[in-house]
Amino acid sequence: MIFTALAYLLIAALAIAALAVFMLPVYVWTLARDRAADADMAEARHILGKDFPA
């Protein structure tokens, strides 16, 4: 009975690890998208200067 419980815990841990591996590209894409948006805002601030809305 204890081995069955350990097997279920192992399966659950593997499922969580697999989900983390599949979510990693989404996390990396989100970081890249945020950095690109920050760069766009910095360029807009540079172009507009003091006319940039606060």
C-alpha positions, 0 to 999 in steps of 0.5 A, a space after each residue: 500500500 505504501 508503494 502505491 502511494 509513493 507511485 502516485 506521488 511520483 506520477 504527480 511529481 513527474 506531471 508537475 515537472 512536465 507542465 513546468 517544462 512545457 510552460 518554460 517557453 511561454 515564460 521566455 516569450 513573455 519576458 521577450 515581449 515585455 522587453 520589446 514593449 519597454 524598448 518601444 516605449 523608450 524609443 517613443 519617449 526619445 522621439 517625443 521628448 517632453 511631449 510624451 504623455 505621462 
